[in-house]
């Protein structure tokens, strides 16, 4: 099942209780088929705990439910984990541009990350977008957004398609 747990808060007024559900704009509007989610494919993915979503081929996407193991000593998302999520979303975006299952690897040539806000506990989602490029190099931007809509970080990178002959 899709382990999505949006922020839910209860507000009580007189005798009426209401619930507010906050969805990130970077998340798909419907829950993707489980077959379009990639879990535990690599050691890094298993260690960090993020899930890759290939349900929207123009955009590589990954999400992570932040726990104490993802936070720095100040109680916010560690910058290295934020960069890992952005890098993965960009690489998957490149891969999805040539293969709908995202199996054709792209290597990071460069990645510049801008940290904009503290990442608080909750779900964060990184989404990549191709900005330009050609047959072997792509310029891909990504955005890391908290489930409350806060943009935590952005990145810009250059990614190289791994030639088919290098895959065998």
QUIBEL-V293376 format. One line per field, one symbol per residue. phi: phi as a letter, one per 20 degrees, with the letter a starting at -180 (. if undefined). burial: + if it has 16 or more other C-alpha atoms within 10 Angstrom, else -. A space follows every 50 residues. Layout:
BEGIN
phi->???
burial->???
END
This chain:
BEGIN
phi->.feecffccdcdcldddcdddddffeeffcffggfeddclfcffffffne deddfcgfcfbbcbefcgfddefencgffffgfffffffffffffffcbf emeefcdfebbdddedbfeegpedcdcdbfdrpcfddcdcdbcdcfgenf eebcbcbdcdffggfeee
burial->----------------------++-++----------+------+--+++ +++++-++++++++++---++----++++-+++++++++++++++++--- -+-+++++--+-+----++++-++++++++------++++++++++++-+ +++++++++++-------
END
